[in-house]
Amino acid sequence: MSPTSRNPVLDALGTYPFVRLTQAKTAAQQRGAHLIDFGIGEPREETPSFIVQELVRAVQAERVSLYPTAEGLPELREAIAAWAKRRFGADLDPASEVIPTLGSKEAVFHLANVIVDRHGGRNLIAATTPGYPVPARGGAFAGADVVELELTAERDWLPDLDAIDWDRLAILWLNYPNNPTGATVPLAFLEDAAARCRAAGAVLASDEAYSELWFDGDAPVSALQLADRTNVLAINTLSKRSSMPGYRSGFVAGDPDLIAALKRYRPSVGVAPQLFVQRAAALAWRDEAHVEQVRERYRRKRDVLLPALERAGLRLAGGDASFFLWLAVPGGDDEAFATALLDELDLVVAPGSYLGAAGAGYVRAALVPTVEACEEAARRLDARSAKLGP
Protein backbone atom coordinates (compact mmCIF):
# COMPACT_ATOMS: atom_id res chain seq x y z
CA MET A 1 0.00 0.00 0.00
CA SER A 2 1.36 3.42 -0.93
CA PRO A 3 1.79 5.93 1.90
CA THR A 4 -0.88 8.60 2.21
CA SER A 5 0.21 11.94 0.81
CA ARG A 6 0.34 15.02 2.99
CA ASN A 7 1.43 18.62 2.81
CA PRO A 8 5.25 18.71 3.07
CA VAL A 9 4.99 22.00 4.98
CA LEU A 10 3.70 20.03 7.96
CA ASP A 11 6.90 17.99 8.19
CA ALA A 12 9.16 20.93 7.37
CA LEU A 13 7.84 22.95 10.30
CA GLY A 14 8.67 20.24 12.81
CA THR A 15 7.09 19.91 16.23
CA TYR A 16 5.25 22.95 17.60
CA PRO A 17 7.65 24.23 20.28
CA PHE A 18 5.29 23.98 23.21
CA VAL A 19 4.54 20.37 22.41
CA ARG A 20 8.15 19.72 23.47
CA LEU A 21 7.50 21.56 26.71
CA THR A 22 4.36 19.52 27.32
CA GLN A 23 6.32 16.33 26.79
CA ALA A 24 8.87 17.40 29.41
CA LYS A 25 6.09 18.23 31.87
CA THR A 26 4.39 14.88 31.28
CA ALA A 27 7.63 13.05 32.04
CA ALA A 28 8.02 15.04 35.27
CA GLN A 29 4.46 14.31 36.34
CA GLN A 30 5.03 10.61 35.77
CA ARG A 31 7.80 10.72 38.37
CA GLY A 32 5.38 12.38 40.81
CA ALA A 33 6.39 16.03 40.41
CA HIS A 34 4.15 18.74 41.88
CA LEU A 35 4.56 21.23 39.06
CA ILE A 36 4.12 24.97 39.11
CA ASP A 37 3.83 25.82 35.44
CA PHE A 38 5.14 29.15 34.14
CA GLY A 39 5.87 27.63 30.75
CA ILE A 40 2.84 28.21 28.55
CA GLY A 41 1.04 31.55 28.43
CA GLU A 42 -2.46 30.27 29.13
CA PRO A 43 -4.38 32.54 31.52
CA ARG A 44 -5.75 30.66 34.51
CA GLU A 45 -7.69 33.45 36.17
CA GLU A 46 -11.39 32.96 36.80
CA THR A 47 -13.54 34.52 34.10
CA PRO A 48 -15.45 37.41 35.74
CA SER A 49 -18.86 36.24 36.92
CA PHE A 50 -20.83 38.90 35.05
CA ILE A 51 -19.39 37.60 31.77
CA VAL A 52 -20.23 33.99 32.66
CA GLN A 53 -23.77 35.03 33.60
CA GLU A 54 -24.22 36.80 30.26
CA LEU A 55 -23.00 33.69 28.43
CA VAL A 56 -25.54 31.54 30.29
CA ARG A 57 -28.32 34.03 29.59
CA ALA A 58 -27.39 34.13 25.90
CA VAL A 59 -27.31 30.33 25.63
CA GLN A 60 -30.73 30.04 27.26
CA ALA A 61 -32.17 32.75 25.02
CA GLU A 62 -30.92 31.03 21.87
CA ARG A 63 -33.79 28.55 21.56
CA VAL A 64 -32.84 27.81 17.95
CA SER A 65 -29.10 27.53 17.30
CA LEU A 66 -28.14 29.28 14.07
CA TYR A 67 -24.87 29.57 12.19
CA PRO A 68 -23.05 32.82 13.02
CA THR A 69 -22.20 35.07 10.09
CA ALA A 70 -18.64 36.01 9.20
CA GLU A 71 -19.38 39.69 9.84
CA GLY A 72 -20.31 39.05 13.47
CA LEU A 73 -23.09 40.57 15.52
CA PRO A 74 -23.53 44.35 15.14
CA GLU A 75 -23.63 44.74 18.93
CA LEU A 76 -20.20 43.10 19.26
CA ARG A 77 -18.66 45.19 16.48
CA GLU A 78 -20.09 48.31 18.09
CA ALA A 79 -18.73 47.34 21.51
CA ILE A 80 -15.26 46.76 20.03
CA ALA A 81 -15.33 50.11 18.21
CA ALA A 82 -16.44 51.89 21.38
CA TRP A 83 -13.62 50.25 23.34
CA ALA A 84 -11.05 51.27 20.71
CA LYS A 85 -12.33 54.84 20.97
CA ARG A 86 -12.06 54.90 24.78
CA ARG A 87 -8.71 53.13 24.93
CA PHE A 88 -6.87 54.51 21.91
CA GLY A 89 -8.93 57.46 20.67
CA ALA A 90 -9.49 55.54 17.43
CA ASP A 91 -12.59 56.20 15.35
CA LEU A 92 -13.63 52.88 13.81
CA ASP A 93 -16.68 52.22 11.68
CA PRO A 94 -18.19 49.07 13.22
CA ALA A 95 -19.72 48.08 9.88
CA SER A 96 -16.59 48.29 7.73
CA GLU A 97 -13.50 48.37 9.97
CA VAL A 98 -14.12 45.61 12.57
CA ILE A 99 -14.62 41.85 12.28
CA PRO A 100 -14.93 39.44 15.23
CA THR A 101 -12.69 36.37 15.24
CA LEU A 102 -12.45 33.03 17.02
CA GLY A 103 -9.79 34.33 19.38
CA SER A 104 -6.69 35.85 17.80
CA LYS A 105 -4.67 32.75 16.89
CA GLU A 106 -6.83 31.72 13.95
CA ALA A 107 -6.83 35.28 12.63
CA VAL A 108 -3.05 35.41 12.81
CA PHE A 109 -2.72 32.05 11.06
CA HIS A 110 -5.24 32.75 8.30
CA LEU A 111 -4.20 36.27 7.30
CA ALA A 112 -1.49 35.06 4.93
CA ASN A 113 -4.10 33.10 2.95
CA VAL A 114 -5.84 36.40 2.20
CA ILE A 115 -2.78 38.56 1.49
CA VAL A 116 0.01 36.42 0.02
CA ASP A 117 0.24 36.34 -3.80
CA ARG A 118 2.45 33.34 -4.46
CA HIS A 119 2.58 33.82 -8.21
CA GLY A 120 2.57 37.61 -8.37
CA GLY A 121 5.74 38.21 -6.40
CA ARG A 122 4.14 39.23 -3.08
CA ASN A 123 5.18 36.05 -1.33
CA LEU A 124 7.26 37.10 1.67
CA ILE A 125 6.19 37.18 5.33
CA ALA A 126 8.37 39.00 7.87
CA ALA A 127 7.95 37.94 11.50
CA THR A 128 9.98 38.68 14.60
CA THR A 129 12.10 36.19 16.52
CA PRO A 130 12.12 35.14 19.29
CA GLY A 131 8.39 35.16 19.09
CA TYR A 132 5.01 33.59 18.67
CA PRO A 133 5.41 30.94 15.96
CA VAL A 134 1.95 31.22 14.38
CA PRO A 135 2.58 34.10 11.90
CA ALA A 136 5.46 32.17 10.34
CA ARG A 137 3.53 28.90 10.32
CA GLY A 138 0.49 30.50 8.74
CA GLY A 139 2.74 32.05 6.10
CA ALA A 140 4.37 28.72 5.35
CA PHE A 141 1.04 26.96 4.86
CA ALA A 142 -0.03 29.80 2.54
CA GLY A 143 3.01 29.10 0.37
CA ALA A 144 4.98 32.17 1.41
CA ASP A 145 8.64 32.51 2.15
CA VAL A 146 9.25 33.58 5.73
CA VAL A 147 12.04 35.86 6.92
CA GLU A 148 12.77 36.21 10.61
CA LEU A 149 13.59 39.65 12.00
CA GLU A 150 15.79 39.25 15.03
CA LEU A 151 14.92 41.09 18.23
CA THR A 152 17.81 42.06 20.48
CA ALA A 153 18.27 43.99 23.69
CA GLU A 154 20.62 46.35 21.85
CA ARG A 155 17.73 47.46 19.61
CA ASP A 156 15.25 47.62 22.52
CA TRP A 157 13.60 44.47 21.16
CA LEU A 158 12.53 46.25 17.94
CA PRO A 159 13.20 44.73 14.50
CA ASP A 160 15.47 46.26 11.87
CA LEU A 161 13.06 47.43 9.17
CA ASP A 162 15.98 47.98 6.77
CA ALA A 163 16.58 44.22 6.75
CA ILE A 164 13.32 43.54 4.88
CA ASP A 165 13.04 42.82 1.15
CA TRP A 166 10.24 45.32 0.61
CA ASP A 167 9.80 44.44 -3.07
CA ARG A 168 8.49 40.99 -2.14
CA LEU A 169 6.89 41.70 1.23
CA ALA A 170 3.24 40.73 1.70
CA ILE A 171 2.89 41.06 5.50
CA LEU A 172 5.05 42.58 8.21
CA TRP A 173 4.06 41.06 11.55
CA LEU A 174 4.67 43.05 14.73
CA ASN A 175 3.67 41.95 18.23
CA TYR A 176 3.69 44.54 21.02
CA PRO A 177 3.52 44.26 23.95
CA ASN A 178 5.85 41.54 22.83
CA ASN A 179 5.73 37.84 23.48
CA PRO A 180 8.20 36.79 24.85
CA THR A 181 10.18 39.89 25.78
CA GLY A 182 7.47 42.06 27.37
CA ALA A 183 8.78 45.03 25.39
CA THR A 184 6.52 47.81 24.12
CA VAL A 185 6.76 49.78 20.88
CA PRO A 186 6.87 53.56 20.35
CA LEU A 187 4.05 54.94 18.22
CA ALA A 188 6.67 56.54 15.98
CA PHE A 189 8.02 53.09 15.12
CA LEU A 190 4.53 51.91 14.13
CA GLU A 191 4.12 55.04 12.01
CA ASP A 192 7.41 54.31 10.22
CA ALA A 193 6.51 50.66 9.68
CA ALA A 194 3.04 51.53 8.36
CA ALA A 195 4.42 54.14 5.96
CA ARG A 196 6.94 51.66 4.58
CA CYS A 197 4.22 49.03 4.17
CA ARG A 198 1.98 51.45 2.29
CA ALA A 199 4.81 52.46 0.00
CA ALA A 200 5.60 48.81 -0.72
CA GLY A 201 2.01 47.62 -1.11
CA ALA A 202 2.39 45.37 1.95
CA VAL A 203 0.26 44.95 5.08
CA LEU A 204 1.32 45.89 8.58
CA ALA A 205 -0.30 43.34 10.90
CA SER A 206 -0.08 44.29 14.58
CA ASP A 207 -0.76 41.49 17.08
CA GLU A 208 -1.80 43.34 20.25
CA ALA A 209 -3.05 40.47 22.41
CA TYR A 210 -1.26 41.82 25.53
CA SER A 211 -2.17 45.49 25.11
CA GLU A 212 -4.02 45.65 28.44
CA LEU A 213 -1.29 44.18 30.63
CA TRP A 214 1.52 46.48 31.72
CA PHE A 215 3.28 47.24 35.00
CA ASP A 216 5.15 50.49 34.57
CA GLY A 217 5.04 53.64 32.47
CA ASP A 218 2.38 54.64 29.99
CA ALA A 219 -0.23 52.27 28.61
CA PRO A 220 0.93 50.44 25.46
CA VAL A 221 0.05 52.02 22.13
CA SER A 222 -1.85 50.46 19.23
CA ALA A 223 -1.68 50.55 15.45
CA LEU A 224 -5.28 51.75 15.67
CA GLN A 225 -3.89 55.11 16.83
CA LEU A 226 -2.23 55.76 13.47
CA ALA A 227 -3.67 58.71 11.58
CA ASP A 228 -3.56 56.69 8.35
CA ARG A 229 -4.63 53.07 8.78
CA THR A 230 -4.41 52.20 5.09
CA ASN A 231 -2.73 48.76 4.77
CA VAL A 232 -2.88 48.38 8.57
CA LEU A 233 -4.64 45.74 10.66
CA ALA A 234 -4.66 45.36 14.45
CA ILE A 235 -5.59 42.09 16.14
CA ASN A 236 -6.70 41.75 19.75
CA THR A 237 -8.42 39.25 22.01
CA LEU A 238 -10.32 38.84 25.26
CA SER A 239 -8.15 35.90 26.32
CA LYS A 240 -5.71 37.97 28.38
CA ARG A 241 -7.66 41.17 29.01
CA SER A 242 -10.75 39.43 30.37
CA SER A 243 -9.42 35.96 31.32
CA MET A 244 -11.49 34.32 28.57
CA PRO A 245 -9.06 32.06 26.65
CA GLY A 246 -11.56 29.23 26.29
CA TYR A 247 -14.25 31.51 24.88
CA ARG A 248 -12.12 32.11 21.76
CA SER A 249 -13.16 35.69 21.11
CA GLY A 250 -11.10 38.40 19.46
CA PHE A 251 -11.19 40.82 16.56
CA VAL A 252 -9.36 42.28 13.59
CA ALA A 253 -9.75 46.01 12.92
CA GLY A 254 -8.31 48.51 10.49
CA ASP A 255 -8.22 49.20 6.76
CA PRO A 256 -11.79 48.70 5.44
CA ASP A 257 -10.52 47.20 2.16
CA LEU A 258 -8.64 44.53 4.09
CA ILE A 259 -11.60 43.92 6.39
CA ALA A 260 -13.78 43.46 3.30
CA ALA A 261 -11.30 40.87 1.99
CA LEU A 262 -11.45 39.01 5.31
CA LYS A 263 -15.25 39.02 5.11
CA ARG A 264 -15.03 37.36 1.70
CA TYR A 265 -12.50 34.77 2.92
CA ARG A 266 -13.80 33.78 6.33
CA PRO A 267 -17.08 32.05 5.32
CA SER A 268 -14.91 29.45 3.56
CA VAL A 269 -13.16 28.42 6.77
CA GLY A 270 -16.04 28.62 9.25
CA VAL A 271 -14.33 30.42 12.12
CA ALA A 272 -17.03 32.85 13.23
CA PRO A 273 -17.52 32.84 17.04
CA GLN A 274 -20.73 31.33 18.39
CA LEU A 275 -23.53 33.85 18.85
CA PHE A 276 -23.76 33.31 22.62
CA VAL A 277 -20.00 33.92 22.94
CA GLN A 278 -20.32 37.10 20.89
CA ARG A 279 -23.01 38.42 23.22
CA ALA A 280 -20.86 37.75 26.28
CA ALA A 281 -17.85 39.27 24.51
CA ALA A 282 -19.75 42.49 23.80
CA LEU A 283 -20.38 42.88 27.52
CA ALA A 284 -16.70 42.21 28.30
CA TRP A 285 -15.48 44.90 25.91
CA ARG A 286 -17.81 47.44 27.53
CA ASP A 287 -16.36 47.01 31.04
CA GLU A 288 -12.97 48.20 32.32
CA ALA A 289 -13.27 47.56 36.05
CA HIS A 290 -12.56 43.85 35.73
CA VAL A 291 -9.56 44.57 33.49
CA GLU A 292 -8.01 46.75 36.18
CA GLN A 293 -8.46 43.89 38.65
CA VAL A 294 -6.85 41.42 36.25
CA ARG A 295 -3.91 43.76 35.72
CA GLU A 296 -3.43 44.17 39.47
CA ARG A 297 -3.39 40.39 40.04
CA TYR A 298 -0.63 39.98 37.47
CA ARG A 299 1.27 42.81 39.13
CA ARG A 300 1.08 41.00 42.48
CA LYS A 301 2.40 37.82 40.91
CA ARG A 302 5.27 39.70 39.31
CA ASP A 303 6.16 41.39 42.59
CA VAL A 304 6.26 37.99 44.33
CA LEU A 305 8.12 35.96 41.72
CA LEU A 306 10.60 38.30 40.02
CA PRO A 307 12.80 39.03 43.09
CA ALA A 308 13.18 35.30 43.77
CA LEU A 309 14.13 34.64 40.15
CA GLU A 310 16.71 37.40 40.35
CA ARG A 311 18.10 35.97 43.58
CA ALA A 312 18.44 32.67 41.68
CA GLY A 313 20.80 34.39 39.23
CA LEU A 314 18.43 35.37 36.46
CA ARG A 315 18.33 38.93 35.12
CA LEU A 316 15.22 40.68 33.85
CA ALA A 317 16.14 41.52 30.27
CA GLY A 318 12.82 42.49 28.73
CA GLY A 319 10.17 45.14 29.23
CA ASP A 320 7.40 45.81 31.72
CA ALA A 321 4.34 44.69 29.76
CA SER A 322 2.48 41.47 28.91
CA PHE A 323 2.35 38.74 31.57
CA PHE A 324 5.76 37.38 30.61
CA LEU A 325 9.11 37.76 32.33
CA TRP A 326 12.00 37.57 29.85
CA LEU A 327 15.08 36.58 31.81
CA ALA A 328 18.75 36.23 30.89
CA VAL A 329 20.18 32.92 32.08
CA PRO A 330 23.48 32.70 34.00
CA GLY A 331 25.91 30.83 31.78
CA GLY A 332 23.68 31.27 28.73
CA ASP A 333 22.34 27.70 28.36
CA ASP A 334 18.61 28.30 28.54
CA GLU A 335 17.49 24.70 28.02
CA ALA A 336 19.87 23.37 30.68
CA PHE A 337 18.70 26.02 33.15
CA ALA A 338 15.02 25.27 32.45
CA THR A 339 15.69 21.54 32.82
CA ALA A 340 17.41 22.10 36.16
CA LEU A 341 14.46 24.09 37.50
CA LEU A 342 12.12 21.33 36.40
CA ASP A 343 14.22 18.49 37.79
CA GLU A 344 15.19 20.17 41.08
CA LEU A 345 12.20 22.37 41.93
CA ASP A 346 9.29 21.14 39.79
CA LEU A 347 9.13 24.62 38.25
CA VAL A 348 8.38 24.99 34.54
CA VAL A 349 9.73 27.86 32.44
CA ALA A 350 10.07 28.00 28.67
CA PRO A 351 13.59 27.95 27.21
CA GLY A 352 13.99 31.00 25.01
CA SER A 353 15.41 28.89 22.21
CA TYR A 354 12.00 27.17 21.92
CA LEU A 355 10.73 30.54 20.68
CA GLY A 356 13.40 30.86 18.01
CA ALA A 357 17.18 30.68 17.80
CA ALA A 358 17.43 34.36 18.77
CA GLY A 359 15.93 33.45 22.15
CA ALA A 360 18.92 31.34 23.17
CA GLY A 361 20.33 32.44 26.51
CA TYR A 362 16.95 33.46 27.95
CA VAL A 363 13.98 31.82 29.60
CA ARG A 364 10.39 33.01 29.62
CA ALA A 365 8.19 32.80 32.70
CA ALA A 366 4.46 33.29 32.17
CA LEU A 367 2.75 34.75 35.23
CA VAL A 368 -0.28 32.50 34.88
CA PRO A 369 -0.28 30.41 38.11
CA THR A 370 -2.15 31.80 41.11
CA VAL A 371 -0.59 34.30 43.51
CA GLU A 372 -0.33 31.47 46.06
CA ALA A 373 1.49 29.28 43.54
CA CYS A 374 3.87 32.15 42.75
CA GLU A 375 4.59 32.49 46.48
CA GLU A 376 5.34 28.77 46.70
CA ALA A 377 7.61 28.99 43.65
CA ALA A 378 9.47 31.88 45.28
CA ARG A 379 10.01 29.78 48.41
CA ARG A 380 11.40 26.90 46.35
CA LEU A 381 13.72 29.24 44.47
CA ASP A 382 14.97 30.89 47.65
CA ALA A 383 15.59 27.51 49.30
CA ARG A 384 17.64 26.47 46.28
CA SER A 385 19.54 29.78 46.30
CA ALA A 386 20.34 29.39 49.99
CA LYS A 387 21.56 25.85 49.43
CA LEU A 388 23.80 26.82 46.51
CA GLY A 389 25.18 29.84 48.34
CA PRO A 390 26.64 33.04 46.84
N, C-alpha and C positions, 0 to 999 in steps of 0.2 A: 504494500500500500504506500502510495506517495505521501510525503508529509504535507500537512495542511499549510497553505501559504499564509503569510501575514505581513503586515507593514514592516519593512526593515527599520523604520524609524524607532519602533518600539524597542528593538534589540540594541540599536545604536545609543539610545539614551541611557541604558543601564538601569540599575535599581534606583527608584526614587530615594533620595538621601535619608529621609526619616524612616523609611522601612528598615534601614540598617540600624538605626537607633532603637526601633521597636524590637528588633531581633536581640539586641544587647540587653534590653530591659527584660525580655521574656526569659533569657538565660539566667539573669540575676534572680528573677522571681522564682524560678525553678529550684534555686539553691536556698530559698526561704528569705530573700531580702525584703526588707520593709522600705520600699522606695519612696523618696520624695522627688517628684519629677519636674524639673525645670527645663526639660529638653525640648518639648514641642509646644508651640505657642497656641494652645487651645484654652480659651478662657474657661474657668471653672467657677465663676461667680454665679450666684443664683440670679435667674432672670427676674427683674422687678415684678412684684405681684400684680400691679395694675396692667402690665403687658400680658401676663398669663391670663388674667381675667378677661381681657378683651379678646384674646384668642379663643377662649372657651365660649364667650358670647357669640363670636363670629361663626364658630363651628356649629353651634346650636341653631343659629339663625339661617344657616345655609341648608335648608331642607332638601333642596335639589342641588347636587354637586355638579358644577359646570366647569368646562375647560377655561382657564384664565387666558386672556388675550396677551399677545406680545407687548402691547403698549402699556399694560398695567392699569390699575384702577386710577381714575382721575383724582380721587381723594389722596392716594399715596403720592402721586406725582406733585400734587399741590403742597402736601406736607413737606416733601423733600425740597421743593423750591423755596418754601417759606423758611425752612431751616438754613438753606444756603444763604438766604438774604440776611437772616439774623447773625449767622456765624461769620460769614465772609463778605457781607455787603454785596453779594452777587445777585443780579437780576436775571432770573431764569424763567423762560416761558415753559410752564409745566406741560403744555401740549406738544412742543417741538424740541425742547432741549433736555428732557429728562426721560429715562426709561428704567423701570425697576428690573432687577436681576436676581437670580437665585444665589444670593451671596455675591461675593466679588470674585471668587476663584474662577468660576465658569466664565465670567465676563473677561477676565484677564486671558484665559486660555483661548477663547473663541475669537478675540478681536483680530488676530492675524488672518483668520479665514475670510474676514470682510475686507481687509486692507491690502494684503500682500498680492502683488501681480507677478506671478512666477515667470510668465512669458514676456512681460512688458518691461522688465528691468527693475521694477520696484520689488525686490525680493530679499531685502536685508532687514533684520530685526536687531536693534541695539538694546542690550539689557545690562544692568549693572551687576558686578560680582565683587565680594560675596553678596548673595541675595536670594530672594525667593525664586525658586527654579521654574515656576509656571510660565512666565512670559517666554522664556527660551524654549520650553517644551511645546507650548502652543505654536510658536513660530516654526519649530521643526516639523510638527505634524501638518502645518499648512504649506510645507515645501519651501520655506524660507531658509536662507543662510542666517546664522546667528553670530553676532560679534559681541564679545563681553567687554564692557567698559569697567576697568578696575577702579575700585574705591580704596583710597589710602588715607591714613591719618594726616599725611603731609598736605593733602588737598582738601582737608576738612570733610572727607567722605563724600566729595562731589566728583562726578566723572569729568573726564577731559573731552569736551565737545569737539575739539579739533582732531580727535582721533577717529572720527566717524567718516565713513565714505558716504557723503551726503547725496551723491549722484544715484546711489542704489537704495538709499534708506526708505523703508516703508513706515516703520514705527520706531520711535525712541521711547523706551520705557524708563520712567523715573518712579521712585518709591520713597516718599518722605512724608512723615517721619519714617526713617529707614529701618527695614528689617534686613540685617541683624544689628546694625550699628547704633540705632537710636538717634542718629543725626537728623537735623532739620535742614531745610533748604531756604536760602534767601529768595524773596520774591523776584529780585533782579535776575537771579540765575534762571528762574522759570521764564521770565520775560525773554531772556537771551535764547533759551532753548526753543521757545515757541516761535520766535522770529526766524530762527534758522530752519525750523521745520516748515514754516509757511513758505519760505524762500525755496526750499528744496521739494515742496510738494509732498512732504511726509507728515505723519501724525505724531503729536506729542501726547502720550498716554501717561497720566499721572495717577499712580496707585496710592491712595490716601487713606488706607484702612486704619491707620493709627493716629489720625489727625486729632482725635479728642483726648489723647493720653500724653501728657507732658508734665514735667516736675519742676522746671525752672525756666525763667525768662518769659518771653511773649508766647502767646498761643501760636502753634504752627500755621503756616500760610497754605493756600490752596491755589491750584491752577485756575479755579473758578474766579479768582480775584483779578485775573488778567483783563486788561481793557479790551483786548482783541482775542476772542476765543476761537477764531477761525483755525481749523486743523488741530484743535485741542479737545481732549476728553479727560475728565476726572472720574475716578472710580472710588466709591466708598461703600461701607457696610455697617450693619448694626451689630456684627459679631463682637467687636471689641467695645464700642461705645456703649452698647446697651446689654452686654452679656447675653447675646442671642445667637451663638454660633450654630446651634442646631436648627434654628428657624430658617436659615439660608435666605437672608434678605439684604440686598444692597441696591446700588444704582450706578448707572453711567449718566453723566451730564456733560453738556458742552455744545460744540458746533452742531447746529441743527441739521446740516447735510449729513454729517456722520451719524447722528442719531437716527435719521431717516433710513440710512443704509442698514443700521442695526435692526430697525423695525422690519425691514424686508428680509433680513437673514434669520432672525431668531425664531419665527414660526417653524422653520425647517428642523430645528434642533430641540424644540419643546422644553425650554428652560424657564418659562414664566413661573414666578412664585404662585403658590396656591392662594386663592382669594382670601381665605381666613387669615393666612399669614400676612398678606398685604394690609388687611384692616388693622391687625395688631401693630404692624410696622409703622403705619401712618401715625398711630398714637405715640409710638416711641420717638419718632422724629419731632413730635410737637413738644416734648418735655425735656428740660435741661436739668432739673433737680436730681434725677437719678444718675445722670452722667457725672455730675459733680461728686456724688457719693462713690461712684465707681472709681473715679480718678483718685480720690482720697484713699481708698483701700489699696490701690496699687502703690501710692506714695508710702503708706505705712509698711508694706511689704519691702519696698526698696530700702527704707530706712533701717529695717531689721536685718536684711540679708547682706547688703552691700558692704558694711563695715567688716563683717565676718569673712567675706570673700577676700577683702583686701588684706586682712590679717593673715589669711592663708597664702598670701603671696601674689594674688592676682591684682591687676591694675585696671581701673576703669579707663577704657580707651575710646569709648564712643560718646554719644550725646546724651541729652536729658529728656528724651521723648520716647514714645512707644512703651511697651511693657517689657522690653528686653534690656539686659545688661550685656554690653559687649566688652569683654575682659581679655587683656593681654596675659598670656600664660608664662610663668617663669620657666626659662629654658627653651620655650618656643614650640614644644611638641604638644599640640593641642589634643590629639587623640590619646596620647599616653596620659596626659593630665586628666582628661575626662574619664578614662578607664580606671585610673587610680581612685577618683572620687566615687565611682560606681562600686568598685571592688571593696574599698575600705570603709566608706560611709553610707553606701546605698543612696547616694545623691546622683541625680541624672542632670547633666548639662550637655549641650550640643557642641561637638567639636566644630570649630569655625571652618575647617577644611571640608566638612560635609555640605557647606553652603557655597562652595567654590574654592578653587585653588588659592585665590587671593585672601581667603579667610584663615589660612594656615597661621598658627601662632596665637590664635584667639579661641575663646569659647563663648558661647551665648547662653545666658540663663534667662529663661522666660518666667516672669513673676506671676505665674498662674496658680500655684498652690495657695492654700489659705494662709492667713497671717500666722495662725498657730503652727502650721507646717513650716513656714519660713523661720519662725522662732526655733523650732526643733532643729532645722538644718543649720542655723547659726550656732546652736550648742554643739552639734557634731563637728562643725568646722573648727570651732574654738578648742574643743577637746583634742582634735588632731594637731592643731597648731601648737598647743601646749606640750603635747607629747614629742613633737619634732624639735621644738625649741627654736631659738633665734637662728 
